């Protein structure tokens, strides 16, 4: 696996900064507490949806990669059997 620690750290810091800024803007917004709570729930549900979407896409990519590897191995076996037969 490739070393992506710098990329992951940068993205984690960016997400943390975005949540801090969003929380600060929500805290300072001139609206009542019920509206702030409603917006906060929306942010949390959107975050959960995005995490699920990324997980689904990653699982789909891994499944497609596995099928591709199986097909490639099958084709290599067929070719090697054909070459060995001659």
C-alpha positions in Angstrom: 0.0 0.0 0.0 1.1 3.5 -0.7 2.1 5.8 2.1 -0.7 8.4 2.3 -0.2 9.6 5.8 0.5 13.2 4.9 -2.5 13.3 2.6 -4.7 11.7 5.3 -3.4 14.1 8.0 -4.0 17.1 5.8 -7.6 16.1 5.0 -8.3 15.3 8.7 -7.0 18.8 9.6 -9.2 20.4 6.9 -12.3 18.5 8.1 -11.6 19.5 11.7 -11.1 23.1 10.7 -14.3 23.1 8.7 -16.3 21.7 11.6 -14.8 24.3 14.0 -15.7 27.1 11.6 -19.2 25.7 11.1 -19.7 25.3 14.8 -18.5 28.8 15.5 -20.8 30.3 12.8 -23.7 28.3 14.2 -22.9 29.5 17.7 -22.7 33.1 16.6 -25.8 33.0 14.3 -28.5 35.4 15.4 -31.2 32.7 15.6 -33.0 30.9 18.4 -31.6 27.7 19.9 -34.3 25.5 18.3 -33.1 26.6 14.8 -29.5 26.1 15.8 -30.3 22.6 17.0 -32.1 21.8 13.7 -29.1 23.0 11.7 -26.8 21.0 13.9 -28.8 17.8 13.3 -28.7 18.5 9.6 -24.9 18.8 9.7 -24.6 15.5 11.7 -27.0 13.6 9.4 -25.2 14.9 6.3 -21.8 13.8 7.8 -23.2 10.3 8.5 -24.6 10.1 4.9 -21.3 11.1 3.4 -19.4 8.6 5.5 -21.8 5.9 4.4 -21.5 7.0 0.7 -17.7 6.9 0.8 -17.8 3.4 2.5 -20.3 2.1 -0.1 -18.1 3.4 -3.0 -15.0 2.0 -1.5 -16.6 -1.4 -1.0 -17.9 -1.3 -4.6 -14.4 -0.5 -5.8 -12.9 -3.4 -3.9 -15.5 -5.8 -5.2 -14.9 -4.7 -8.8 -11.2 -5.0 -8.3 -11.6 -8.5 -6.9 -13.7 -9.6 -9.8 -11.2 -8.1 -12.2 -8.3 -10.0 -10.6 -10.3 -13.3 -10.7 -11.0 -12.8 -14.4 -7.4 -12.0 -15.1 -6.2 -15.1 -13.2 -8.7 -17.2 -15.1 -7.5 -15.8 -18.4 -3.9 -16.4 -17.5 -4.6 -20.0 -16.6 -6.4 -20.6 -19.8 -3.5 -19.1 -21.8 -0.9 -21.0 -19.9 -2.9 -24.3 -20.5 -3.2 -23.5 -24.2 0.6 -22.7 -24.5 1.5 -25.8 -22.5 -0.7 -28.0 -24.8 1.3 -27.1 -27.9 
